[in-house]
Amino acid sequence: MLPSSRHASINTTGQLYHHMLFLPLVRLALAASSASLALAGTVRHNFDITWVRRNPDGAHERPVIGINDQWPIPPIHANVGDRVVIRVRNLLGNQTTSLHFHGLFMRGTPHMDGPDAVSQCPIPPGSEFTYDFIVDQPGTYWYHSHTHAQYPDGLRGPLIVHDADFPYRKEIDEELVLTLSDWYHDEMQTLIPRFLSKNNPTGAEPVPKSALMNDTQNLEVKVQPGRKYLFRIINMGALAGQYFWIEGHKLTIVEVDGVYTKPAETSVIYLSAAQRMSVIVETRSDASTNFPIVGRMDERLFDFVPSDLNCDSTGWLIYDDAKPKPEPAPVDEPQDFDDMDLVPWDGMELLPEPQREIQLDVRMGVLGNGANYAFFGNITYAMPQVPSLYTALSAGELASNPAIYGEYTRPFVLEKGEVVQIVVNNDDPGRHPFHLHGHNFQAIYRSPEEAGFWEDSDEAKSKFAKVPMRRDTLVVLPEGHIVLRFRADNPGVWLFHCHIEWHVVSGLVATFVEAPSELKGLTIPDDHLDACKKVGMSTSGNAASNSVNLLDLTGQNEPPAPLPDGFTPRGIAALVFSCIAGIVGVGVVAWYGFAAANPIASPASPPASS
């Protein structure tokens, strides 16, 4: 079994998370030098969450959120079956925080999932908080803040669960972790008020300033000829999906979002925000040339593309340090592999007909404060005053009544063991990557763009994959739809949301309360309860913090009031621009009138004729 603690190696151009599979002496040395303690299947980390200053794109130094005064933050490595214990101290001073372990099901420990106001209260400044859970899923994951849209400020890193039974183990010589991300020069606490503003009625998301690869630019990945490398690739971005390719090399996909797949060969892959993919890259036998590695942000997610924006981050596969690093060849439209064509390694067939169907219609719209919000149907998310998991634990027989979780958490109560089908209809011209906590799902159908809403028919069902690809994050295309299935076999409270962080901020979130009657024996640790006390949140009662009458939601958190009838986002935008045009017009008329009232003086007498 691989050691449960690893340490990242650093090269001169940036951080390269690097793990050597078949070099036991190197493994032991790395384990011995690691700051984390790994004893008897337990991986321990002490994380002090702090502000540091960094300039990863070389264009702007700014405060970023680091761990133990380091950034990029450390990767977490464990083996299947390990216990992971992470003691967090929030030393930010000015913000609460939390950690979510993206893609891990947290089976039996739903209170360790991390989103604040869902499975815990936020961790206040100066406080300690411990996450303690078992990892029983192999694969490529990541961890990030799930508070205040914080993770684009830097609080995100790889989480890798190694597996002695990895089906491609004997085919690989080494493995590498490679992250892709978009990067902003301003902090989220500055950007969010601008985004959710009456001055942004169309809801245009802030455009990143640059793209990063392993939180740097000009990354160098040193390789040896004639070897097979497993690249674990993670998109940790806030907005941009990214294309990824290595010139002159094929990529063989073997895992998506922690699910092993049958091998699929391609030249280009596409990862939305939060998606992961592992690919095998076989290096060339000739070591005379170095090759560009390219990550390219998907411009289709930007409302406008600044003229000075470079959507590419370029690194190099280095065969020979003495050889030049060539510029990448121009590629206008990368042709990526359709992840819907992937087949899980285990051959799990389509789940039976659902006992429960949830339809979520995505739309964007302006509310009464003039800002643009995101909606499932007519509901935009507002945080409850009690974490939804704590409501389930304190509600007794009423825990199965969705009303107690609050109208604006968009709650759905699921029965244990039922097959659930989620239909997402995208009534929006943008792409959205949807992520489910606590599960992965079968991606049984994705429509083309502009296909409209899903219609349940025999013809539509005939298009379902017989052995569907599974993952925990899937993109729905503009004005199209996706159909997902999973079995409700993991009691807890789990979010389903778009993983574009701007859309989380604007409310594109639903809550699945799964088998609440099975949660009765769950005990919340004292330090979790202390966090609630320090931030002034209740640990029992409904979404309005009412523990006397759980059906009385008076005082629950609510989004801004709706616009008066007849107003639309397009109308608001038109009104704004009309007002601007009107002001400019009035100014021109005033200037003209002033000029007419004060003509240019004429000479006192006509000039003499010649």
DOMAR-896085 format. One record per residue (C-alpha): x, y, z. Coordinates in steps of 0.02 Angstrom, whole numbers, plus 32768, in hexadecimal, padded with zeros to 4 digits. Each point is the difference from the previous one (the first is absolute). Layout:
REM residues N
XYZ;...
***
This chain:
REM residues 610
800080008000;803C80AF7FD9;8033806C8093;7F72806B803F;8066809F800C;805780567F6E;805F80A07FE8;7FFC806F7F66;80A2801C7FA4;802380AF7FC1;805A80317F61;804580A97FD3;7F67803A7F9F;7F777FD5807A;7FB47F788068;7FEE7F527FB4;7FA07F86806A;80657F637FDC;7FF47F4C8039;80757F737FCA;7FA57F5A7FF6;808A7F807FF7;8091804C8060;7FF07FC180B4;809A805B8042;7FBF80A47FBC;7F557FDC804B;804A7FE380AB;8068809D7FF6;7F6A80677FCC;7F957FB7808B;808680228081;801280B57FCB;7F4580247FF9;7FB4807A807B;7F6B7F8D8018;80037F6A8073;7FCC7F577FBB;7FF37F73807F;7F9D7F5E7FF0;7F91803B7F73;7FE180AD8048;802E809C7F9E;800D8099806F;801380B67FCD;8006809F8066;7FC3808D7F90;801380B48036;7F9A80637F81;805880A67FE7;801480927F89;809F80057F99;8035806B7F6B;80247FB17F57;800F802E7F49;7FDF7F5D7FA2;7FE7804A7F53;8090807C800F;7F8B80937FDF;7FB9802F80AB;802D7FD880B4;7F697FEC8071;7FC67FB080A3;7FD57F487FEC;7FC37F81807E;80887F84802C;801C7F74807C;808E8005807E;803E809F7FAC;80167FA17F5C;7FAE80127F58;7FDB7F9D7F97;7FB17FA0808F;803B7F4D8021;7FB27F6B7FA8;7FAD7F7B806B;80327F4C7FD8;7FB17F65804E;7FE07F4A7FD8;7F567FAC7FF0;7FC57FD780B0;806A80838058;7FBB80708087;802080B87FDB;8008807B8091;801780B87FD7;800B8080808C;7FD780AC7FBD;802A80A58053;7FB180997FB0;80858088800A;7FB7806D7F76;7FC88082807E;7F79804D7F94;7F9F7F6D7FB6;7FAE7F5E8034;802D7F647F9D;7FE27F467FE5;80467F6E7F9B;7FA07F917F88;804F7F5F7FC0;7FBC80027F51;7FC47F587FBD;800F7F9E80A3;7F597FB68033;801E801380BC;7F9C7F62801B;7FD77FF680BA;804B80AC8022;7F90807D7FA6;802F80858080;80B080017FB5;7FC880367F51;802B80B6801E;7F81807B7FB5;7FD1807F8083;7F47800D802D;7FEB7F517FB9;806D7F83805F;80538078807A;800D80B3803A;808F80667FB8;80A57FFC805F;801580AC8052;80A7805B8005;80707FC1808B;7FA37F5B8013;80337F4A7FE8;7F987F7E7FA6;80257F4A7FD9;7FCD7F9B7F68;80097F44801F;7FC87F827F7E;802A7F5E7FA5;802D80017F47;7FBB7F677FA8;7FFD80447F4E;809C7FF87F94;802780877F82;801E80B77FE0;7FA78081806C;802280AC8046;7FD88065809B;7FCA80B3800B;7FA880818069;7F427FFA7FFA;7FE680AA8054;7FF080B07FB8;80327FC37F52;80AF7FFE804B;80587F7B7F9C;802B80707F69;806B8062807C;80727F68800A;7FB57F898080;7FFA7F677F8F;80757F6D7FE2;800C7F4B7FC3;7FC17F6C8064;803C7F577FBE;7FC67F56803F;80777F777FC8;7FC57F517FDC;80637F5E8005;7F7D7FB77F89;800A808B7F7F;7FDE7FA07F5F;8089805A7F9E;80827FF68089;80767F8C7FA3;7FFC806F7F66;8040809C8058;80B18030802D;7FDC80A68058;7F6E80718029;7FEF80BC8006;7F7A8077803E;7FDC80947F91;7F8380898029;7FAD807E7F8E;7FAF809F803F;7FC880AD7FD1;804880918063;7FBF80A98039;806680958039;7F7A803C8079;7FC27FA5809A;7F547FB17FFD;7FC280748089;8020808E7F85;7FBD7FA97F65;7F5E7FB98047;7FAD80A88029;8029803B7F50;7FB57F627FB7;7F6180038069;7FDC80B57FD9;7F7B80677FA8;8091803D7F96;800D7F4E7FBA;7F4B7FD97FD3;802E7F7E7F7C;80647F9A807F;80A480057F9F;807E7F998061;80A980518024;807E7FC77F7D;80A07FB38045;80A4805B7FE4;80637F647FD2;80087F437FFD;80737F9B8071;80497F527FF9;80347FBC80AA;7FE280B08040;8088804A7F94;802C80257F4C;808B7FB77F95;7FF87F5B805D;80867F7F7FD9;7FD67F478011;809F7F997FF2;7FE87F547FB3;80697F6F7FC4;7FED7FB37F54;7FA27F5E7FE7;7F9C800480A2;7F488007802C;7FC3808B8071;7F57800F8054;7FCB80B77FFE;7F7980278081;7FB580A27FBD;7F8E806E8069;7FA5809F7FCE;7FFD806880A0;7FBB809B7FAA;7F7280738031;7FB5801A7F53;805F7FC37F69;7FFA7F537FB8;80A87FD27FB4;803F7F9D7F6D;80A07F9F801E;807B7FB07F89;80B87FD27FF0;8046801A7F53;80407F647FAD;7FB47F8A8081;7F5F7F9E8012;7F9A800180A0;7FAE7F5E8038;7F7080248078;7FF57F82808F;7FA0805D8089;7F80808C8013;7FCE804A80A7;803B7F678061;7FB07F807F8B;80747F8C7F9F;7FD67FF27F47;80267F917F6E;8095804D7FA2;7FCF808A7F86;808380537F93;7FF980B67FCE;806E80967FD9;7F9D80818065;7F977FF9809E;7F88807F8049;7FE7801E80BA;7F7C80748046;801C805280A8;80097F738083;80167F717F86;80947F888005;80497F867F85;80937F888005;805B7FDB7F5F;80937F907FD4;808680557F97;80867F967FAE;809E80657FE2;80617FF37F5E;809C7F977FEF;805C80957FB4;803480808084;803D80857F85;7F6680728009;7F9880528088;7F4480137FE8;7F8280858034;7F797FD6807F;7F68806F7FE6;7F6D802C806F;7F8380737FAA;7F7080588054;7F5A7FEC7FA7;7FD180AE7FC2;7F4A7FCD7FEB;7FE9801980BB;803480B77FF7;7F8180877FD7;808E80607FB0;80B67FDA7FDE;8079808E802A;807A80247F74;80957FE58074;7FC47F598048;806C7F687FDC;7F8D7F6A8015;80917F857FF7;80747FC48087;80977FAA7FB4;80787F878050;807A7F857FB6;80227F478003;80BC80078018;80647F717FB6;80A480617FFB;8025809E8065;807F80367F7E;7F8080047F74;7F8E80947FDA;7F4C800D803D;7F9A80197F61;7F67806D7FF4;7F5E7F9D7FEE;7FB97FEF7F52;7F64806A7FDE;7F5C7FA38022;7F6180617FDA;7F7C7F85803E;803E7F6C8066;7F9C7F627FE0;7FEB7FAC80A9;7FC27F53802F;7F487FF2802F;7FFF7FC080B2;7F537FB57FE4;80567F7A7F96;80677FC08093;7FD87F558047;801D7FD780B9;80807F788021;7F877F9F806D;7F7A7FF87F78;7F7480388074;7F6080037F9A;7F7780837FFD;7FA1800880A4;7F497FCA7FF9;7F7080787FE3;8001808A8083;7F8B80048095;801F80BB800C;801B80837F7A;803E80AF8026;7FF380827F77;806C809C8012;7FEA808B7F80;809380777FF7;7FE080B77FDE;804D80A88027;7FA1809B8032;800580A98057;7FB4801780AD;7FBF809C8053;80AB80408032;802F800A7F48;80827F738008;7FFF7F637F97;7FE37F598057;7FFA7F497FCE;7F677F94801C;7FC57F4D8003;7F4F80217FC5;7FCD809C805F;80707FE18098;80AC804C801D;805E7FB98095;800A805A80A6;80617FB48091;7F9C7FBC8092;801F804180B0;80237F4E803C;806E7F877F9D;7F877F907FA2;80517F638045;7FE4804080B1;7F4A80227FD5;7FEE7F4B7FC9;80517FC380A0;7F9080688072;7F597FF17FA7;7FC97F528036;7F6E7FBF7F97;7FF780A57FA1;80AD7FE37FB5;7FAD7FB77F65;7F99809D7FE3;805D806D7F82;7FAB809E803F;80698008809F;80A180177F9A;7FC180A67FBC;7FB380327F5C;80A2804D7FC0;80737F6C801B;7F9E7FA97F72;7FF07F628069;7FD47F507FC6;7FEE7F70807C;80377F587FBA;7FD17F558044;80897F838023;80267F8D7F6F;7F9280527F7E;8042801E7F50;7FFF80BB7FE1;7FFF80507F54;803580B57FEF;7FCF805F7F64;805780A77FE9;7FB2806F7F7B;8073808F7FD4;7F9780967FCF;809D80687FF0;807A80207F70;80977FCE806B;80517F5B8030;7FF07FC480B4;80647F77805A;7F8E7FB08081;804A7FA88098;7FAC7F8B807B;80467FED80B0;7FFC7F558054;7FF47F9C7F5F;80357FEC7F4F;7F767FE57F81;7FDF7FA67F5F;8003807F7F72;7F7B7FAA7F99;7FDD80877F80;803D80AB7FC9;7FA6805D7F77;8052806A7F7A;7FFC80BD8012;7F5780557FE9;7FA07F5C8010;7F89804F807D;7FB17FAA8095;80027F45801E;7F637FA37FCA;7FE17F578050;7FDA7F887F72;80307F547FC3;806280507F73;8061806C807B;80237F6B8072;80437F9C7F6D;809480787FFD;80357FD380B2;80AA7FAF800F;7FF67F488031;80A2800D8065;800380BA802B;80998063802A;8005803080B9;804A809B804D;7FD480858081;8004809B7F90;7FAF800D7F54;7FEA808F7F84;7F54802A7FBB;800D805A7F59;7FAE80A77FD5;7F427FF17FF8;800E7F43800B;7FE37F7F8088;80527F71805F;7FB47F668052;80597FB38096;7FDC7F6B8071;80417FC680A8;7FC77F948090;7FDA805780A4;806C7F8F806C;806580828060;7F9F8054808E;802E80B68014;7FDC80AE7FBF;8051801C7F57;800680977F8D;7FE27FFB7F46;8043809D7FAE;805480507F6C;80BC8001801F;801B80A77FAD;8022805C80A2;7FA6809D7FC5;7F627F997FEB;80107FB880AF;800980B3803F;7F67802E7F9A;7F997F6D803E;80087F6C7F87;7FF87F82808F;7F887F78803A;80017F94809E;7FE57F448006;7FD17FC080AC;80217F467FF1;7FB37F7E8074;7FF680788095;7FB97F7A8073;80A47FA17FED;80638091804A;7FBD7FF480B2;809D7FB18049;807780827FB8;806280628082;804380AD7FD7;80AD8021804C;801280878084;8074806C7F96;7F7C80037F76;7F7C8039807D;807980818047;8015804B7F52;7F44801C7FF8;7FFF805380AA;808C80777FCF;7FAC80387F5F;7F54800C8051;7FAB7F727FA2;7F867F898051;80207F457FFD;7F4A7FCA8003;7F5B80347FB6;7FC280277F52;804C80727F7C;7FC180978062;80507FC080A1;7F557FD98049;800C7F64806C;7F528015804E;7F957FFB7F63;80667FB37F74;7F7B80297F7F;800980BA8027;8083804A7F8B;7FE280B48034;80A5805D7FF7;805A7F867F8C;8088804A7F93;7FB980377F59;804780417F5D;7FD180AF7FC7;7F4B80187FCE;7FCE7FE07F4A;7FF5808A7F81;7F54804A7FDC;7FA37FA47F77;8039802A7F51;80B880178025;807E7F877FB3;80BE7FF78001;8002803B7F4C;7F89808C802C;806C80348093;809A80037F91;7FA280627F7C;7FC3807A8085;80B180198043;804980207F54;7F6B806E7FD1;801E8069809B;80B880107FD5;7FD380317F4E;7F80807C8042;807D80528074;807E800E7F73;7F7880477F8E;7FCB80828080;80B580328014;801680177F45;7F6280697FF3;8035806B8094;80AB801B7FB5;7FB4802D7F58;7F87807A8050;808C80528061;806580127F61;7F6B804D7FA3;7FE2807E808A;80B680377FFB;803380117F48;80B580197FD2;802480BA7FF7;800B804F7F4F;8082807F7FCE;7FCA80B68020;800E80267F46;800F7F937F67;80AE7FDD7FC4;804180757F79;7FE77FC07F50;80967FEC7F93;
***
